Amino acid sequence: MGEILGLTDEEQLEVYKAVIDLVKSRIDKARSVDNNKKLMDEIEGLGKSLVERVKNRR
């Protein structure tokens, strides 16, 4: 992604962090309006998977 957009490693990391924050905030919002725990757990798992992938790229 960084090569395509011409981002430095630091800028790319900031984009990843912003995406992670967005996913977390969406999960929190969904939990506050919907009690479908299974779906929320799946979304949270996806977010955690994304975080691990970003950490492993470093």
PQR file with spaces between the fields and no chain letter, atoms N, CA, C, O and H, PARSE charges and radii, in Angstrom:
ATOM       1  N    MET     1       0.829   -1.188    0.000 -0.4000 1.5000
ATOM       2  CA   MET     1       0.000    0.000    0.000 -0.0000 2.0000
ATOM       3  C    MET     1       0.871    1.247    0.000  0.5500 1.7000
ATOM       4  O    MET     1       0.596    2.200   -0.729 -0.5500 1.4000
ATOM       5  N    GLY     2       1.910    1.244    0.809 -0.4000 1.5000
ATOM       6  CA   GLY     2       2.775    2.412    0.894 -0.0000 2.0000
ATOM       7  C    GLY     2       3.412    2.777   -0.424  0.5500 1.7000
ATOM       8  O    GLY     2       3.528    3.954   -0.762 -0.5500 1.4000
ATOM       9  H    GLY     2       2.134    0.470    1.401  0.4000 1.0000
ATOM      10  N    GLU     3       3.826    1.765   -1.171 -0.4000 1.5000
ATOM      11  CA   GLU     3       4.459    2.025   -2.461 -0.0000 2.0000
ATOM      12  C    GLU     3       3.470    2.643   -3.442  0.5500 1.7000
ATOM      13  O    GLU     3       3.819    3.562   -4.183 -0.5500 1.4000
ATOM      14  H    GLU     3       3.731    0.808   -0.896  0.4000 1.0000
ATOM      15  N    ILE     4       2.257    2.150   -3.448 -0.4000 1.5000
ATOM      16  CA   ILE     4       1.240    2.644   -4.374 -0.0000 2.0000
ATOM      17  C    ILE     4       0.901    4.098   -4.078  0.5500 1.7000
ATOM      18  O    ILE     4       0.776    4.913   -4.992 -0.5500 1.4000
ATOM      19  H    ILE     4       1.973    1.404   -2.846  0.4000 1.0000
ATOM      20  N    LEU     5       0.750    4.421   -2.780 -0.4000 1.5000
ATOM      21  CA   LEU     5       0.368    5.769   -2.379 -0.0000 2.0000
ATOM      22  C    LEU     5       1.559    6.684   -2.120  0.5500 1.7000
ATOM      23  O    LEU     5       1.393    7.881   -1.884 -0.5500 1.4000
ATOM      24  H    LEU     5       0.851    3.759   -2.038  0.4000 1.0000
ATOM      25  N    GLY     6       2.745    6.122   -2.166 -0.4000 1.5000
ATOM      26  CA   GLY     6       3.937    6.915   -1.930 -0.0000 2.0000
ATOM      27  C    GLY     6       4.094    7.320   -0.474  0.5500 1.7000
ATOM      28  O    GLY     6       4.571    8.416   -0.179 -0.5500 1.4000
ATOM      29  H    GLY     6       2.881    5.150   -2.357  0.4000 1.0000
ATOM      30  N    LEU     7       3.697    6.445    0.430 -0.4000 1.5000
ATOM      31  CA   LEU     7       3.763    6.742    1.856 -0.0000 2.0000
ATOM      32  C    LEU     7       5.060    6.227    2.458  0.5500 1.7000
ATOM      33  O    LEU     7       5.586    5.192    2.048 -0.5500 1.4000
ATOM      34  H    LEU     7       3.310    5.555    0.190  0.4000 1.0000
ATOM      35  N    THR     8       5.563    6.961    3.431 -0.4000 1.5000
ATOM      36  CA   THR     8       6.712    6.462    4.189 -0.0000 2.0000
ATOM      37  C    THR     8       6.210    5.356    5.115  0.5500 1.7000
ATOM      38  O    THR     8       5.004    5.170    5.275 -0.5500 1.4000
ATOM      39  H    THR     8       5.136    7.801    3.764  0.4000 1.0000
ATOM      40  N    ASP     9       7.141    4.629    5.719 -0.4000 1.5000
ATOM      41  CA   ASP     9       6.754    3.576    6.673 -0.0000 2.0000
ATOM      42  C    ASP     9       5.951    4.169    7.825  0.5500 1.7000
ATOM      43  O    ASP     9       4.966    3.582    8.273 -0.5500 1.4000
ATOM      44  H    ASP     9       8.121    4.781    5.588  0.4000 1.0000
ATOM      45  N    GLU    10       6.377    5.336    8.302 -0.4000 1.5000
ATOM      46  CA   GLU    10       5.681    5.980    9.419 -0.0000 2.0000
ATOM      47  C    GLU    10       4.263    6.393    9.014  0.5500 1.7000
ATOM      48  O    GLU    10       3.322    6.204    9.785 -0.5500 1.4000
ATOM      49  H    GLU    10       7.177    5.813    7.938  0.4000 1.0000
ATOM      50  N    GLU    11       4.104    6.948    7.823 -0.4000 1.5000
ATOM      51  CA   GLU    11       2.771    7.336    7.353 -0.0000 2.0000
ATOM      52  C    GLU    11       1.883    6.114    7.171  0.5500 1.7000
ATOM      53  O    GLU    11       0.695    6.147    7.493 -0.5500 1.4000
ATOM      54  H    GLU    11       4.868    7.101    7.196  0.4000 1.0000
ATOM      55  N    GLN    12       2.459    5.044    6.658 -0.4000 1.5000
ATOM      56  CA   GLN    12       1.700    3.814    6.466 -0.0000 2.0000
ATOM      57  C    GLN    12       1.237    3.250    7.801  0.5500 1.7000
ATOM      58  O    GLN    12       0.106    2.775    7.907 -0.5500 1.4000
ATOM      59  H    GLN    12       3.423    5.016    6.396  0.4000 1.0000
ATOM      60  N    LEU    13       2.085    3.292    8.820 -0.4000 1.5000
ATOM      61  CA   LEU    13       1.726    2.831   10.146 -0.0000 2.0000
ATOM      62  C    LEU    13       0.582    3.678   10.705  0.5500 1.7000
ATOM      63  O    LEU    13      -0.322    3.142   11.348 -0.5500 1.4000
ATOM      64  H    LEU    13       3.003    3.677    8.734  0.4000 1.0000
ATOM      65  N    GLU    14       0.607    4.980   10.472 -0.4000 1.5000
ATOM      66  CA   GLU    14      -0.468    5.856   10.930 -0.0000 2.0000
ATOM      67  C    GLU    14      -1.793    5.502   10.255  0.5500 1.7000
ATOM      68  O    GLU    14      -2.845    5.552   10.893 -0.5500 1.4000
ATOM      69  H    GLU    14       1.341    5.415    9.950  0.4000 1.0000
ATOM      70  N    VAL    15      -1.750    5.148    8.977 -0.4000 1.5000
ATOM      71  CA   VAL    15      -2.966    4.728    8.273 -0.0000 2.0000
ATOM      72  C    VAL    15      -3.504    3.446    8.903  0.5500 1.7000
ATOM      73  O    VAL    15      -4.704    3.339    9.158 -0.5500 1.4000
ATOM      74  H    VAL    15      -0.896    5.107    8.459  0.4000 1.0000
ATOM      75  N    TYR    16      -2.633    2.478    9.156 -0.4000 1.5000
ATOM      76  CA   TYR    16      -3.058    1.230    9.793 -0.0000 2.0000
ATOM      77  C    TYR    16      -3.692    1.503   11.157  0.5500 1.7000
ATOM      78  O    TYR    16      -4.734    0.937   11.489 -0.5500 1.4000
ATOM      79  H    TYR    16      -1.658    2.565    8.950  0.4000 1.0000
ATOM      80  N    LYS    17      -3.053    2.378   11.946 -0.4000 1.5000
ATOM      81  CA   LYS    17      -3.595    2.710   13.265 -0.0000 2.0000
ATOM      82  C    LYS    17      -4.979    3.343   13.140  0.5500 1.7000
ATOM      83  O    LYS    17      -5.876    3.051   13.931 -0.5500 1.4000
ATOM      84  H    LYS    17      -2.206    2.837   11.676  0.4000 1.0000
ATOM      85  N    ALA    18      -5.144    4.206   12.151 -0.4000 1.5000
ATOM      86  CA   ALA    18      -6.442    4.856   11.957 -0.0000 2.0000
ATOM      87  C    ALA    18      -7.512    3.831   11.590  0.5500 1.7000
ATOM      88  O    ALA    18      -8.646    3.926   12.058 -0.5500 1.4000
ATOM      89  H    ALA    18      -4.415    4.444   11.509  0.4000 1.0000
ATOM      90  N    VAL    19      -7.162    2.860   10.761 -0.4000 1.5000
ATOM      91  CA   VAL    19      -8.111    1.810   10.379 -0.0000 2.0000
ATOM      92  C    VAL    19      -8.477    0.974   11.602  0.5500 1.7000
ATOM      93  O    VAL    19      -9.645    0.639   11.803 -0.5500 1.4000
ATOM      94  H    VAL    19      -6.241    2.783   10.381  0.4000 1.0000
ATOM      95  N    ILE    20      -7.489    0.641   12.410 -0.4000 1.5000
ATOM      96  CA   ILE    20      -7.740   -0.137   13.620 -0.0000 2.0000
ATOM      97  C    ILE    20      -8.668    0.628   14.561  0.5500 1.7000
ATOM      98  O    ILE    20      -9.602    0.052   15.120 -0.5500 1.4000
ATOM      99  H    ILE    20      -6.541    0.913   12.247  0.4000 1.0000
ATOM     100  N    ASP    21      -8.410    1.923   14.736 -0.4000 1.5000
ATOM     101  CA   ASP    21      -9.276    2.746   15.586 -0.0000 2.0000
ATOM     102  C    ASP    21     -10.698    2.794   15.039  0.5500 1.7000
ATOM     103  O    ASP    21     -11.662    2.746   15.802 -0.5500 1.4000
ATOM     104  H    ASP    21      -7.652    2.391   14.283  0.4000 1.0000
ATOM     105  N    LEU    22     -10.828    2.890   13.725 -0.4000 1.5000
ATOM     106  CA   LEU    22     -12.143    2.915   13.102 -0.0000 2.0000
ATOM     107  C    LEU    22     -12.888    1.598   13.339  0.5500 1.7000
ATOM     108  O    LEU    22     -14.078    1.604   13.657 -0.5500 1.4000
ATOM     109  H    LEU    22     -10.045    2.929   13.104  0.4000 1.0000
ATOM     110  N    VAL    23     -12.199    0.487   13.186 -0.4000 1.5000
ATOM     111  CA   VAL    23     -12.812   -0.823   13.425 -0.0000 2.0000
ATOM     112  C    VAL    23     -13.254   -0.938   14.889  0.5500 1.7000
ATOM     113  O    VAL    23     -14.358   -1.402   15.176 -0.5500 1.4000
ATOM     114  H    VAL    23     -11.233    0.482   12.927  0.4000 1.0000
ATOM     115  N    LYS    24     -12.386   -0.515   15.805 -0.4000 1.5000
ATOM     116  CA   LYS    24     -12.723   -0.580   17.227 -0.0000 2.0000
ATOM     117  C    LYS    24     -13.941    0.282   17.535  0.5500 1.7000
ATOM     118  O    LYS    24     -14.845   -0.150   18.250 -0.5500 1.4000
ATOM     119  H    LYS    24     -11.490   -0.138   15.571  0.4000 1.0000
ATOM     120  N    SER    25     -13.968    1.482   17.005 -0.4000 1.5000
ATOM     121  CA   SER    25     -15.099    2.360   17.288 -0.0000 2.0000
ATOM     122  C    SER    25     -16.390    1.798   16.695  0.5500 1.7000
ATOM     123  O    SER    25     -17.459    1.948   17.287 -0.5500 1.4000
ATOM     124  H    SER    25     -13.233    1.834   16.425  0.4000 1.0000
ATOM     125  N    ARG    26     -16.299    1.159   15.544 -0.4000 1.5000
ATOM     126  CA   ARG    26     -17.492    0.543   14.927 -0.0000 2.0000
ATOM     127  C    ARG    26     -17.980   -0.627   15.766  0.5500 1.7000
ATOM     128  O    ARG    26     -19.186   -0.809   15.936 -0.5500 1.4000
ATOM     129  H    ARG    26     -15.431    1.037   15.063  0.4000 1.0000
ATOM     130  N    ILE    27     -17.063   -1.415   16.288 -0.4000 1.5000
ATOM     131  CA   ILE    27     -17.436   -2.532   17.158 -0.0000 2.0000
ATOM     132  C    ILE    27     -18.134   -2.009   18.407  0.5500 1.7000
ATOM     133  O    ILE    27     -19.180   -2.523   18.805 -0.5500 1.4000
ATOM     134  H    ILE    27     -16.084   -1.268   16.151  0.4000 1.0000
ATOM     135  N    ASP    28     -17.550   -0.980   19.026 -0.4000 1.5000
ATOM     136  CA   ASP    28     -18.153   -0.410   20.229 -0.0000 2.0000
ATOM     137  C    ASP    28     -19.551    0.129   19.951  0.5500 1.7000
ATOM     138  O    ASP    28     -20.470   -0.078   20.744 -0.5500 1.4000
ATOM     139  H    ASP    28     -16.701   -0.562   18.703  0.4000 1.0000
ATOM     140  N    LYS    29     -19.708    0.812   18.836 -0.4000 1.5000
ATOM     141  CA   LYS    29     -21.022    1.363   18.483 -0.0000 2.0000
ATOM     142  C    LYS    29     -22.024    0.240   18.225  0.5500 1.7000
ATOM     143  O    LYS    29     -23.169    0.303   18.674 -0.5500 1.4000
ATOM     144  H    LYS    29     -18.962    0.980   18.192  0.4000 1.0000
ATOM     145  N    ALA    30     -21.590   -0.773   17.506 -0.4000 1.5000
ATOM     146  CA   ALA    30     -22.488   -1.890   17.194 -0.0000 2.0000
ATOM     147  C    ALA    30     -22.934   -2.592   18.470  0.5500 1.7000
ATOM     148  O    ALA    30     -24.094   -2.984   18.595 -0.5500 1.4000
ATOM     149  H    ALA    30     -20.660   -0.824   17.141  0.4000 1.0000
ATOM     150  N    ARG    31     -22.020   -2.749   19.412 -0.4000 1.5000
ATOM     151  CA   ARG    31     -22.376   -3.388   20.680 -0.0000 2.0000
ATOM     152  C    ARG    31     -23.405   -2.559   21.446  0.5500 1.7000
ATOM     153  O    ARG    31     -24.249   -3.110   22.153 -0.5500 1.4000
ATOM     154  H    ARG    31     -21.077   -2.430   19.311  0.4000 1.0000
ATOM     155  N    SER    32     -23.334   -1.248   21.307 -0.4000 1.5000
ATOM     156  CA   SER    32     -24.240   -0.395   22.072 -0.0000 2.0000
ATOM     157  C    SER    32     -25.660   -0.408   21.509  0.5500 1.7000
ATOM     158  O    SER    32     -26.602   -0.068   22.224 -0.5500 1.4000
ATOM     159  H    SER    32     -22.649   -0.800   20.733  0.4000 1.0000
ATOM     160  N    VAL    33     -25.831   -0.790   20.253 -0.4000 1.5000
ATOM     161  CA   VAL    33     -27.172   -0.774   19.649 -0.0000 2.0000
ATOM     162  C    VAL    33     -27.675   -2.158   19.263  0.5500 1.7000
ATOM     163  O    VAL    33     -28.841   -2.310   18.898 -0.5500 1.4000
ATOM     164  H    VAL    33     -25.066   -1.067   19.672  0.4000 1.0000
ATOM     165  N    ASP    34     -26.814   -3.168   19.337 -0.4000 1.5000
ATOM     166  CA   ASP    34     -27.205   -4.502   18.878 -0.0000 2.0000
ATOM     167  C    ASP    34     -26.668   -5.552   19.834  0.5500 1.7000
ATOM     168  O    ASP    34     -25.487   -5.534   20.180 -0.5500 1.4000
ATOM     169  H    ASP    34     -25.867   -3.044   19.633  0.4000 1.0000
ATOM     170  N    ASN    35     -27.506   -6.444   20.253 -0.4000 1.5000
ATOM     171  CA   ASN    35     -27.089   -7.480   21.189 -0.0000 2.0000
ATOM     172  C    ASN    35     -26.696   -8.779   20.499  0.5500 1.7000
ATOM     173  O    ASN    35     -26.622   -9.818   21.154 -0.5500 1.4000
ATOM     174  H    ASN    35     -28.466   -6.459   19.972  0.4000 1.0000
ATOM     175  N    ASN    36     -26.447   -8.747   19.219 -0.4000 1.5000
ATOM     176  CA   ASN    36     -26.061   -9.952   18.492 -0.0000 2.0000
ATOM     177  C    ASN    36     -24.594  -10.254   18.774  0.5500 1.7000
ATOM     178  O    ASN    36     -23.720   -9.908   17.979 -0.5500 1.4000
ATOM     179  H    ASN    36     -26.507   -7.902   18.687  0.4000 1.0000
ATOM     180  N    LYS    37     -24.326  -10.900   19.907 -0.4000 1.5000
ATOM     181  CA   LYS    37     -22.963  -11.135   20.384 -0.0000 2.0000
ATOM     182  C    LYS    37     -22.117  -11.943   19.403  0.5500 1.7000
ATOM     183  O    LYS    37     -20.931  -11.658   19.232 -0.5500 1.4000
ATOM     184  H    LYS    37     -25.035  -11.181   20.552  0.4000 1.0000
ATOM     185  N    LYS    38     -22.696  -12.925   18.774 -0.4000 1.5000
ATOM     186  CA   LYS    38     -21.907  -13.756   17.861 -0.0000 2.0000
ATOM     187  C    LYS    38     -21.341  -12.909   16.720  0.5500 1.7000
ATOM     188  O    LYS    38     -20.161  -13.020   16.389 -0.5500 1.4000
ATOM     189  H    LYS    38     -23.659  -13.156   18.913  0.4000 1.0000
ATOM     190  N    LEU    39     -22.169  -12.077   16.131 -0.4000 1.5000
ATOM     191  CA   LEU    39     -21.703  -11.226   15.040 -0.0000 2.0000
ATOM     192  C    LEU    39     -20.645  -10.247   15.539  0.5500 1.7000
ATOM     193  O    LEU    39     -19.640  -10.024   14.865 -0.5500 1.4000
ATOM     194  H    LEU    39     -23.128  -11.987   16.400  0.4000 1.0000
ATOM     195  N    MET    40     -20.862   -9.672   16.695 -0.4000 1.5000
ATOM     196  CA   MET    40     -19.895   -8.724   17.249 -0.0000 2.0000
ATOM     197  C    MET    40     -18.570   -9.409   17.554  0.5500 1.7000
ATOM     198  O    MET    40     -17.510   -8.820   17.343 -0.5500 1.4000
ATOM     199  H    MET    40     -21.679   -9.853   17.243  0.4000 1.0000
ATOM     200  N    ASP    41     -18.614  -10.632   18.043 -0.4000 1.5000
ATOM     201  CA   ASP    41     -17.386  -11.383   18.313 -0.0000 2.0000
ATOM     202  C    ASP    41     -16.630  -11.656   17.012  0.5500 1.7000
ATOM     203  O    ASP    41     -15.401  -11.594   16.985 -0.5500 1.4000
ATOM     204  H    ASP    41     -19.475  -11.111   18.215  0.4000 1.0000
ATOM     205  N    GLU    42     -17.349  -11.954   15.950 -0.4000 1.5000
ATOM     206  CA   GLU    42     -16.707  -12.192   14.658 -0.0000 2.0000
ATOM     207  C    GLU    42     -16.042  -10.919   14.145  0.5500 1.7000
ATOM     208  O    GLU    42     -14.929  -10.967   13.622 -0.5500 1.4000
ATOM     209  H    GLU    42     -18.348  -12.004   15.972  0.4000 1.0000
ATOM     210  N    ILE    43     -16.711   -9.793   14.292 -0.4000 1.5000
ATOM     211  CA   ILE    43     -16.141   -8.523   13.848 -0.0000 2.0000
ATOM     212  C    ILE    43     -14.917   -8.174   14.682  0.5500 1.7000
ATOM     213  O    ILE    43     -13.905   -7.714   14.153 -0.5500 1.4000
ATOM     214  H    ILE    43     -17.616   -9.754   14.717  0.4000 1.0000
ATOM     215  N    GLU    44     -15.014   -8.394   15.980 -0.4000 1.5000
ATOM     216  CA   GLU    44     -13.879   -8.117   16.857 -0.0000 2.0000
ATOM     217  C    GLU    44     -12.698   -9.015   16.490  0.5500 1.7000
ATOM     218  O    GLU    44     -11.552   -8.566   16.488 -0.5500 1.4000
ATOM     219  H    GLU    44     -15.836   -8.768   16.410  0.4000 1.0000
ATOM     220  N    GLY    45     -12.976  -10.272   16.184 -0.4000 1.5000
ATOM     221  CA   GLY    45     -11.909  -11.183   15.768 -0.0000 2.0000
ATOM     222  C    GLY    45     -11.228  -10.701   14.502  0.5500 1.7000
ATOM     223  O    GLY    45     -10.012  -10.824   14.356 -0.5500 1.4000
ATOM     224  H    GLY    45     -13.907  -10.637   16.187  0.4000 1.0000
ATOM     225  N    LEU    46     -12.006  -10.156   13.595 -0.4000 1.5000
ATOM     226  CA   LEU    46     -11.445   -9.609   12.363 -0.0000 2.0000
ATOM     227  C    LEU    46     -10.533   -8.435   12.683  0.5500 1.7000
ATOM     228  O    LEU    46      -9.443   -8.317   12.123 -0.5500 1.4000
ATOM     229  H    LEU    46     -12.994  -10.056   13.714  0.4000 1.0000
ATOM     230  N    GLY    47     -10.979   -7.569   13.585 -0.4000 1.5000
ATOM     231  CA   GLY    47     -10.158   -6.432   13.986 -0.0000 2.0000
ATOM     232  C    GLY    47      -8.857   -6.877   14.626  0.5500 1.7000
ATOM     233  O    GLY    47      -7.795   -6.333   14.322 -0.5500 1.4000
ATOM     234  H    GLY    47     -11.864   -7.665   14.040  0.4000 1.0000
ATOM     235  N    LYS    48      -8.931   -7.868   15.515 -0.4000 1.5000
ATOM     236  CA   LYS    48      -7.729   -8.378   16.169 -0.0000 2.0000
ATOM     237  C    LYS    48      -6.779   -9.012   15.156  0.5500 1.7000
ATOM     238  O    LYS    48      -5.561   -8.869   15.258 -0.5500 1.4000
ATOM     239  H    LYS    48      -9.793   -8.310   15.762  0.4000 1.0000
ATOM     240  N    SER    49      -7.346   -9.705   14.187 -0.4000 1.5000
ATOM     241  CA   SER    49      -6.528  -10.314   13.141 -0.0000 2.0000
ATOM     242  C    SER    49      -5.783   -9.239   12.351  0.5500 1.7000
ATOM     243  O    SER    49      -4.611   -9.405   12.012 -0.5500 1.4000
ATOM     244  H    SER    49      -8.336   -9.821   14.104  0.4000 1.0000
ATOM     245  N    LEU    50      -6.469   -8.143   12.064 -0.4000 1.5000
ATOM     246  CA   LEU    50      -5.848   -7.036   11.345 -0.0000 2.0000
ATOM     247  C    LEU    50      -4.702   -6.445   12.157  0.5500 1.7000
ATOM     248  O    LEU    50      -3.637   -6.146   11.617 -0.5500 1.4000
ATOM     249  H    LEU    50      -7.421   -8.008   12.339  0.4000 1.0000
ATOM     250  N    VAL    51      -4.927   -6.279   13.452 -0.4000 1.5000
ATOM     251  CA   VAL    51      -3.878   -5.736   14.328 -0.0000 2.0000
ATOM     252  C    VAL    51      -2.656   -6.645   14.303  0.5500 1.7000
ATOM     253  O    VAL    51      -1.531   -6.159   14.193 -0.5500 1.4000
ATOM     254  H    VAL    51      -5.792   -6.521   13.891  0.4000 1.0000
ATOM     255  N    GLU    52      -2.859   -7.951   14.402 -0.4000 1.5000
ATOM     256  CA   GLU    52      -1.736   -8.894   14.393 -0.0000 2.0000
ATOM     257  C    GLU    52      -0.983   -8.836   13.060  0.5500 1.7000
ATOM     258  O    GLU    52       0.246   -8.895   13.032 -0.5500 1.4000
ATOM     259  H    GLU    52      -3.774   -8.346   14.491  0.4000 1.0000
ATOM     260  N    ARG    53      -1.719   -8.722   11.978 -0.4000 1.5000
ATOM     261  CA   ARG    53      -1.062   -8.660   10.666 -0.0000 2.0000
ATOM     262  C    ARG    53      -0.194   -7.411   10.562  0.5500 1.7000
ATOM     263  O    ARG    53       0.909   -7.457   10.017 -0.5500 1.4000
ATOM     264  H    ARG    53      -2.718   -8.675   12.001  0.4000 1.0000
ATOM     265  N    VAL    54      -0.693   -6.304   11.082 -0.4000 1.5000
ATOM     266  CA   VAL    54       0.078   -5.060   11.051 -0.0000 2.0000
ATOM     267  C    VAL    54       1.319   -5.195   11.921  0.5500 1.7000
ATOM     268  O    VAL    54       2.405   -4.781   11.515 -0.5500 1.4000
ATOM     269  H    VAL    54      -1.589   -6.266   11.525  0.4000 1.0000
ATOM     270  N    LYS    55       1.173   -5.767   13.107 -0.4000 1.5000
ATOM     271  CA   LYS    55       2.312   -5.951   13.999 -0.0000 2.0000
ATOM     272  C    LYS    55       3.374   -6.831   13.360  0.5500 1.7000
ATOM     273  O    LYS    55       4.567   -6.573   13.517 -0.5500 1.4000
ATOM     274  H    LYS    55       0.291   -6.103   13.436  0.4000 1.0000
ATOM     275  N    ASN    56       2.958   -7.861   12.646 -0.4000 1.5000
ATOM     276  CA   ASN    56       3.898   -8.800   12.033 -0.0000 2.0000
ATOM     277  C    ASN    56       4.612   -8.206   10.830  0.5500 1.7000
ATOM     278  O    ASN    56       5.647   -8.727   10.415 -0.5500 1.4000
ATOM     279  H    ASN    56       1.988   -8.071   12.519  0.4000 1.0000
ATOM     280  N    ARG    57       4.088   -7.135   10.266 -0.4000 1.5000
ATOM     281  CA   ARG    57       4.727   -6.493    9.117 -0.0000 2.0000
ATOM     282  C    ARG    57       5.925   -5.661    9.532  0.5500 1.7000
ATOM     283  O    ARG    57       6.775   -5.333    8.703 -0.5500 1.4000
ATOM     284  H    ARG    57       3.247   -6.712   10.604  0.4000 1.0000
ATOM     285  N    ARG    58       5.998   -5.319   10.803 -0.4000 1.5000
ATOM     286  CA   ARG    58       7.071   -4.439   11.276 -0.0000 2.0000
ATOM     287  C    ARG    58       8.338   -5.147   11.348  0.5500 1.7000
ATOM     288  O    ARG    58       9.352   -4.561   11.727 -0.5500 1.4000
ATOM     289  H    ARG    58       5.308   -5.586   11.476  0.4000 1.0000
